[in-house]
Amino acid sequence: MKQAELADRLNRRLDALTGSPGKLTDRHVRNWLTGKTRWPHARQRLVLEEEFGASAEELGFIPPAARERATSEDPVRRRTFNTATATLTAAALLPDILSNGSTRVGMSDADRLERNFAELVAADNTEGAGIRLETRALAHAQHALDLQAVGQASARVRRRLYYLAAAFTGTALWAAVESQEPKRAKGHLNTALRLAGMAASSEMQMRLWGHAALLSYQQRHLHDALAAADAGRRTYVCRQDGLFRSLASARLAGILSAVGEDSAAQRTLLHAEKTYERTETTEQRPAWISFFDRAELDGLAALVMARLGRHAESEARLHRTLSQLRPELRRNRTYYTIHLALAQLAQGEADQAVATALRVLPTDGEPDLSGRNKKLMHQFNRGVMQVASGAGFVIEWQDRFSEGEKDL
């Protein structure tokens, strides 16, 4: 949205809330973005929270009490809400102005966006996806598209800008999928696939089909999930690069196991593993696939084993994953640890499962679980209450779980 468009939307919400038309303008939005206004009035905060589906603090606004604590950390304290649109306002990202007054858009502009994309991928791996990542990614995607309209560029530069717009929109798609927001995710998926087609990038299409498969799986549209996973494996990049083919095959194996195609799932998983073993993994590849290594492959294999009812093998794979997982992949570590607890619970080892789950239950000062990890933790809680509700260690678990349940 343009700043004035956001102001109009918020004014309509204010009208519905108070019975009087709102008086917000694009100037108010600019003040929020630049940090000039760091804590809007109560009614403004309320409609902002309704519009974005997040609290004022999650949007990056700082209440007066917290502002004093933040001063020593950053005297300007530009908020996350501002970083969401940083690429739209940062002078460092503006293209060169030619002597005739027109604008040249070149590879250097795309390079800067590419570096920002790598930073978003790293933030996702470390902090997890959510409304912040989704909003930031969409702002970067819009900037990539804005560059298409502002001046001269070669066909090669324009393809790369479409690729980057697809990449950022794909990250927004992933954030919405991770946050269990299917309506927003579908909109991002359609946009991202269109942009990837304009960029003629089979690599980006492969990434998007993987997210599409997970989105359909979450909604229990299993045959759509199977078709999307298969489309990902059939992309041209999977024929050219074994690492992409291994990832696409592992994801397809997961969907096959979910729809009851057990033999096909095992064959596809074996193909994924053999392909990975033959692949040179040190070659330079796009930032988004940097998460996929042997530890991640074992983790995906563990999910297949669990769906096939082979819980002991799933547990062994998960132990291997967690021993090899890189430290910066914190969200994935939590995800696979909860799956380890579920695998132990499925084998009747409720006490060990509780001990495992306690390792990732948030404590004071730690970020709350969200998205898929939040949903998995609730699944584990229901399971442990069914199999060992009267045990002493389960009572202790319930006390700890209940303390953070409002956050989970």
Secondary structure per residue as TSV (DSSP state, phi and psi in degrees):
chain	resnum	aa	ss	phi	psi
A	1	M	-	360.0	146.3
A	2	K	-	-72.0	162.0
A	3	Q	H	-60.5	-42.4
A	4	A	H	-65.5	-34.6
A	5	E	H	-65.6	-41.5
A	6	L	H	-63.1	-42.7
A	7	A	H	-58.9	-42.5
A	8	D	H	-61.9	-43.8
A	9	R	H	-62.4	-42.5
A	10	L	H	-67.8	-35.9
A	11	N	H	-63.6	-37.9
A	12	R	H	-64.8	-37.8
A	13	R	H	-67.1	-39.3
A	14	L	H	-63.7	-38.4
A	15	D	H	-62.5	-44.5
A	16	A	H	-67.0	-30.8
A	17	L	H	-79.2	-42.0
A	18	T	H	-110.8	-15.3
A	19	G	S	84.7	-0.6
A	20	S	S	-124.0	140.1
A	21	P	-	-59.7	140.0
A	22	G	-	-72.7	158.3
A	23	K	-	-120.5	22.5
A	24	L	-	-71.4	145.5
A	25	T	-	-128.3	176.8
A	26	D	H	-62.8	-23.2
A	27	R	H	-64.2	-39.3
A	28	H	H	-61.4	-42.7
A	29	V	H	-64.0	-42.0
A	30	R	H	-61.3	-39.3
A	31	N	H	-64.3	-35.4
A	32	W	H	-67.5	-42.4
A	33	L	H	-68.2	-38.4
A	34	T	H	-84.2	-12.4
A	35	G	T	92.8	1.5
A	36	K	S	-64.0	-40.7
A	37	T	-	-106.3	113.1
A	38	R	S	-102.1	-12.4
A	39	W	S	-148.2	93.3
A	40	P	-	-61.0	166.0
A	41	H	-	-61.7	160.2
A	42	A	H	-56.7	-46.0
A	43	R	H	-67.4	-35.3
A	44	Q	H	-65.1	-41.8
A	45	R	H	-61.5	-41.2
A	46	L	H	-61.6	-47.5
A	47	V	H	-72.9	-30.4
A	48	L	H	-62.6	-43.2
A	49	E	H	-64.6	-38.9
A	50	E	H	-66.4	-41.0
A	51	E	H	-65.0	-42.8
A	52	F	H	-100.5	-7.0
A	53	G	T	66.3	32.9
A	54	A	S	-149.8	155.6
A	55	S	-	-71.5	163.8
A	56	A	T	-59.4	-40.0
A	57	E	T	-65.2	-39.1
A	58	E	T	-64.4	-31.2
A	59	L	T	-76.1	-8.3
A	60	G	T	104.4	-2.3
A	61	F	-	-70.6	150.6
A	62	I	-	-120.2	118.0
A	63	P	-	-67.0	158.0
A	64	P	H	-54.1	-41.7
A	65	A	H	-64.6	-41.3
A	66	A	H	-73.7	-23.0
A	67	R	H	-64.8	-37.6
A	68	E	H	-64.2	-38.1
A	69	R	H	-68.1	-28.2
A	70	A	H	-83.9	-13.5
A	71	T	H	-58.6	-45.6
A	72	S	T	-67.8	-24.2
A	73	E	T	-77.3	-40.4
A	74	D	-	-160.1	106.9
A	75	P	S	-63.5	-27.5
A	76	V	S	-86.2	-41.0
A	77	R	-	54.4	54.0
A	78	R	-	-65.3	136.1
A	79	R	-	-87.1	169.1
A	80	T	H	-58.3	-34.3
A	81	F	H	-58.2	-34.7
A	82	N	H	-74.2	-42.2
A	83	T	H	-63.8	-22.1
A	84	A	T	-59.3	-31.4
A	85	T	T	-120.2	24.7
A	86	A	H	-59.7	-37.0
A	87	T	H	-70.2	-16.6
A	88	L	H	-81.7	-18.5
A	89	T	H	-122.3	-14.5
A	90	A	-	-72.4	127.4
A	91	A	G	-63.5	-27.7
A	92	A	G	-64.1	-20.1
A	93	L	G	-99.1	0.9
A	94	L	-	-74.6	137.0
A	95	P	-	-71.6	166.5
A	96	D	E	-69.4	148.0
A	97	I	E	-101.5	125.8
A	98	L	-	-77.1	165.4
A	99	S	T	-64.4	-26.5
A	100	N	T	-85.5	5.9
A	101	G	S	94.1	-12.2
A	102	S	-	-84.3	175.9
A	103	T	E	-114.5	135.9
A	104	R	E	-102.8	127.8
A	105	V	-	-109.8	120.4
A	106	G	-	-127.2	-173.3
A	107	M	H	-63.7	-28.8
A	108	S	H	-63.4	-35.1
A	109	D	H	-66.4	-42.7
A	110	A	H	-65.8	-36.8
A	111	D	H	-61.1	-41.2
A	112	R	H	-63.6	-41.8
A	113	L	H	-64.3	-38.3
A	114	E	H	-61.4	-40.8
A	115	R	H	-65.1	-38.9
A	116	N	H	-64.9	-36.0
A	117	F	H	-62.8	-44.0
A	118	A	H	-60.8	-37.1
A	119	E	H	-66.6	-39.0
A	120	L	H	-65.4	-39.7
A	121	V	H	-62.1	-43.3
A	122	A	H	-63.8	-39.8
A	123	A	H	-64.4	-38.8
A	124	D	H	-62.5	-46.2
A	125	N	H	-62.3	-35.6
A	126	T	H	-87.3	-50.0
A	127	E	H	-98.0	-19.0
A	128	G	-	91.9	163.8
A	129	A	-	-87.1	163.3
A	130	G	S	171.6	-168.8
A	131	I	H	-62.9	-33.5
A	132	R	H	-64.2	-49.9
A	133	L	H	-63.2	-42.4
A	134	E	H	-59.3	-46.2
A	135	T	H	-67.9	-43.1
A	136	R	H	-61.2	-43.7
A	137	A	H	-62.8	-41.3
A	138	L	H	-66.6	-36.0
A	139	A	H	-64.0	-42.1
A	140	H	H	-65.6	-39.5
A	141	A	H	-61.2	-42.3
A	142	Q	H	-64.0	-37.8
A	143	H	H	-64.2	-41.2
A	144	A	H	-59.8	-38.7
A	145	L	H	-73.7	-36.0
A	146	D	H	-61.2	-37.6
A	147	L	H	-60.9	-29.1
A	148	Q	H	-63.3	-28.3
A	149	A	H	-98.6	-9.7
A	150	V	H	-92.2	-11.8
A	151	G	S	179.9	-155.5
A	152	Q	B	-82.6	141.0
A	153	A	-	-158.9	148.5
A	154	S	-	-74.9	164.4
A	155	A	H	-60.8	-36.4
A	156	R	H	-64.8	-42.6
A	157	V	H	-65.3	-41.7
A	158	R	H	-64.3	-39.2
A	159	R	H	-62.2	-40.7
A	160	R	H	-67.8	-36.4
A	161	L	H	-66.3	-39.0
A	162	Y	H	-63.7	-38.5
A	163	Y	H	-60.8	-45.7
A	164	L	H	-67.7	-37.9
A	165	A	H	-61.4	-40.2
A	166	A	H	-66.4	-39.6
A	167	A	H	-63.2	-47.4
A	168	F	H	-65.6	-41.0
A	169	T	H	-66.0	-34.4
A	170	G	H	-63.1	-36.5
A	171	T	H	-67.1	-39.4
A	172	A	H	-62.8	-40.3
A	173	L	H	-58.4	-48.7
A	174	W	H	-60.7	-42.0
A	175	A	H	-62.0	-40.0
A	176	A	H	-69.2	-38.8
A	177	V	H	-63.2	-46.7
A	178	E	H	-61.9	-33.4
A	179	S	T	-86.2	3.4
A	180	Q	T	61.6	46.8
A	181	E	-	-118.8	78.1
A	182	P	H	-65.4	-34.2
A	183	K	H	-63.8	-48.0
A	184	R	H	-65.0	-39.6
A	185	A	H	-60.8	-41.5
A	186	K	H	-62.3	-41.6
A	187	G	H	-62.5	-43.3
A	188	H	H	-64.0	-40.0
A	189	L	H	-60.7	-47.7
A	190	N	H	-61.0	-42.8
A	191	T	H	-65.3	-45.6
A	192	A	H	-64.7	-40.8
A	193	L	H	-64.4	-38.8
A	194	R	H	-63.2	-44.7
A	195	L	H	-66.8	-39.4
A	196	A	H	-64.6	-35.0
A	197	G	H	-66.1	-39.8
A	198	M	H	-66.7	-30.1
A	199	A	T	-82.0	-8.4
A	200	A	T	54.9	44.3
A	201	S	-	-111.2	103.2
A	202	S	H	-69.4	-28.6
A	203	E	H	-62.4	-45.3
A	204	M	H	-69.9	-35.6
A	205	Q	H	-62.4	-39.7
A	206	M	H	-60.5	-44.6
A	207	R	H	-60.0	-45.1
A	208	L	H	-67.4	-38.1
A	209	W	H	-64.7	-32.7
A	210	G	H	-62.9	-43.9
A	211	H	H	-66.3	-37.3
A	212	A	H	-62.9	-38.5
A	213	A	H	-62.5	-44.3
A	214	L	H	-65.4	-39.8
A	215	L	H	-60.4	-46.8
A	216	S	H	-65.3	-37.3
A	217	Y	H	-63.6	-41.7
A	218	Q	H	-59.9	-34.3
A	219	Q	T	-89.7	6.0
A	220	R	T	63.6	25.8
A	221	H	-	-91.8	74.8
A	222	L	H	-68.1	-36.3
A	223	H	H	-72.1	-33.4
A	224	D	H	-64.7	-40.4
A	225	A	H	-62.0	-41.6
A	226	L	H	-63.9	-43.2
A	227	A	H	-64.8	-40.0
A	228	A	H	-67.0	-44.0
A	229	A	H	-62.8	-39.0
A	230	D	H	-67.8	-38.4
A	231	A	H	-61.9	-38.6
A	232	G	H	-62.1	-42.3
A	233	R	H	-72.0	-22.1
A	234	R	T	-89.6	1.3
A	235	T	S	-67.4	156.6
A	236	Y	H	-60.7	-36.9
A	237	V	H	-63.0	-28.6
A	238	C	H	-72.0	-25.1
A	239	R	H	-77.8	-24.9
A	240	Q	H	-93.7	-28.4
A	241	D	-	-133.6	121.3
A	242	G	H	-64.9	-30.2
A	243	L	H	-67.0	-42.6
A	244	F	H	-64.8	-41.2
A	245	R	H	-64.3	-39.0
A	246	S	H	-64.7	-45.9
A	247	L	H	-62.5	-46.5
A	248	A	H	-63.0	-37.2
A	249	S	H	-68.9	-40.6
A	250	A	H	-63.0	-41.1
A	251	R	H	-65.7	-40.7
A	252	L	H	-63.7	-39.9
A	253	A	H	-59.7	-38.4
A	254	G	H	-62.2	-41.6
A	255	I	H	-70.8	-40.2
A	256	L	H	-59.3	-41.3
A	257	S	H	-66.8	-30.2
A	258	A	H	-73.6	-28.8
A	259	V	T	-94.5	5.9
A	260	G	T	89.2	9.7
A	261	E	-	-89.1	72.3
A	262	D	H	-64.1	-47.5
A	263	S	H	-63.7	-44.2
A	264	A	H	-63.7	-37.4
A	265	A	H	-62.3	-44.4
A	266	Q	H	-66.6	-40.4
A	267	R	H	-63.7	-42.9
A	268	T	H	-68.0	-38.7
A	269	L	H	-65.7	-41.6
A	270	L	H	-61.4	-39.7
A	271	H	H	-62.9	-41.4
A	272	A	H	-60.5	-42.5
A	273	E	H	-70.1	-43.4
A	274	K	H	-65.3	-39.7
A	275	T	H	-62.5	-42.5
A	276	Y	H	-61.7	-41.6
A	277	E	H	-62.9	-28.8
A	278	R	H	-90.8	-3.6
A	279	T	S	-94.9	139.4
A	280	E	-	-80.2	106.2
A	281	T	T	-86.9	-7.0
A	282	T	T	-88.6	-4.8
A	283	E	S	-65.0	151.6
A	284	Q	-	-73.9	130.7
A	285	R	-	-138.6	171.4
A	286	P	-	-58.9	152.6
A	287	A	G	-61.3	-32.9
A	288	W	G	-66.7	-24.3
A	289	I	G	-94.6	6.9
A	290	S	G	-64.2	-21.6
A	291	F	G	-70.0	-21.3
A	292	F	-	-87.9	109.1
A	293	D	S	-139.2	-167.3
A	294	R	H	-63.4	-37.4
A	295	A	H	-63.0	-43.3
A	296	E	H	-66.8	-37.8
A	297	L	H	-62.9	-41.9
A	298	D	H	-63.0	-37.3
A	299	G	H	-63.8	-44.6
A	300	L	H	-64.5	-37.9
A	301	A	H	-63.9	-37.5
A	302	A	H	-61.4	-37.7
A	303	L	H	-65.5	-38.3
A	304	V	H	-63.5	-46.2
A	305	M	H	-60.4	-40.1
A	306	A	H	-62.9	-41.9
A	307	R	H	-68.8	-25.8
A	308	L	T	-83.7	-1.1
A	309	G	T	82.3	10.1
A	310	R	-	-98.1	72.1
A	311	H	H	-72.1	-32.3
A	312	A	H	-64.7	-42.2
A	313	E	H	-68.4	-36.7
A	314	S	H	-60.5	-44.5
A	315	E	H	-61.6	-43.1
A	316	A	H	-62.1	-41.6
A	317	R	H	-64.1	-39.8
A	318	L	H	-68.3	-37.5
A	319	H	H	-61.0	-40.8
A	320	R	H	-65.4	-42.4
A	321	T	H	-58.5	-50.6
A	322	L	H	-67.9	-26.1
A	323	S	H	-76.9	-22.0
A	324	Q	H	-109.8	-11.7
A	325	L	S	-64.4	135.3
A	326	R	-	-65.5	144.8
A	327	P	T	-58.5	-33.8
A	328	E	T	-73.8	-12.9
A	329	L	-	-87.3	63.8
A	330	R	H	-70.4	-40.4
A	331	R	H	-61.8	-43.1
A	332	N	H	-65.4	-33.6
A	333	R	H	-63.3	-43.7
A	334	T	H	-62.7	-44.2
A	335	Y	H	-58.6	-48.6
A	336	Y	H	-75.5	-26.4
A	337	T	H	-67.5	-41.0
A	338	I	H	-64.5	-39.7
A	339	H	H	-63.7	-35.0
A	340	L	H	-62.3	-43.5
A	341	A	H	-61.5	-39.7
A	342	L	H	-65.7	-39.0
A	343	A	H	-65.1	-40.5
A	344	Q	H	-66.5	-40.2
A	345	L	H	-63.1	-38.9
A	346	A	H	-65.1	-21.6
A	347	Q	T	-95.5	8.1
A	348	G	T	83.5	10.6
A	349	E	-	-96.9	65.7
A	350	A	H	-64.1	-39.7
A	351	D	H	-65.2	-42.4
A	352	Q	H	-66.5	-38.0
A	353	A	H	-62.2	-42.4
A	354	V	H	-64.0	-42.6
A	355	A	H	-60.1	-38.6
A	356	T	H	-67.3	-46.2
A	357	A	H	-64.9	-33.5
A	358	L	H	-61.8	-25.5
A	359	R	T	-64.5	-25.4
A	360	V	T	-115.1	2.9
A	361	L	S	-70.1	124.9
A	362	P	-	-60.9	142.1
A	363	T	-	-113.6	179.7
A	364	D	T	-56.1	131.7
A	365	G	T	88.7	-9.0
A	366	E	S	-97.5	150.1
A	367	P	-	-66.6	146.2
A	368	D	-	-69.3	153.9
A	369	L	-	-69.9	151.0
A	370	S	-	-148.6	169.5
A	371	G	H	56.9	-134.5
A	372	R	H	-63.4	-36.5
A	373	N	H	-64.0	-39.4
A	374	K	H	-61.0	-45.9
A	375	K	H	-65.0	-40.9
A	376	L	H	-63.6	-39.7
A	377	M	H	-64.8	-38.3
A	378	H	H	-65.3	-38.8
A	379	Q	H	-61.2	-43.1
A	380	F	H	-63.8	-42.9
A	381	N	H	-60.2	-43.4
A	382	R	H	-62.9	-41.4
A	383	G	H	-64.7	-43.7
A	384	V	H	-69.7	-31.2
A	385	M	H	-70.4	-27.9
A	386	Q	H	-75.3	-35.6
A	387	V	H	-97.0	-21.2
A	388	A	H	-152.8	48.0
A	389	S	T	-64.5	-28.3
A	390	G	T	-93.4	-3.9
A	391	A	S	-71.2	149.1
A	392	G	H	-61.3	-40.0
A	393	F	H	-68.7	-25.4
A	394	V	H	-75.9	-35.3
A	395	I	H	-62.3	-42.2
A	396	E	H	-62.7	-42.0
A	397	W	H	-59.5	-45.2
A	398	Q	H	-61.6	-38.2
A	399	D	H	-60.8	-47.2
A	400	R	H	-66.9	-42.2
A	401	F	H	-65.4	-40.7
A	402	S	H	-65.8	-31.9
A	403	E	H	-59.0	-38.2
A	404	G	T	-105.6	8.1
A	405	E	T	-62.5	-34.6
A	406	K	T	-64.6	-25.4
A	407	D	T	-89.9	-25.4
A	408	L	-	-82.0	360.0
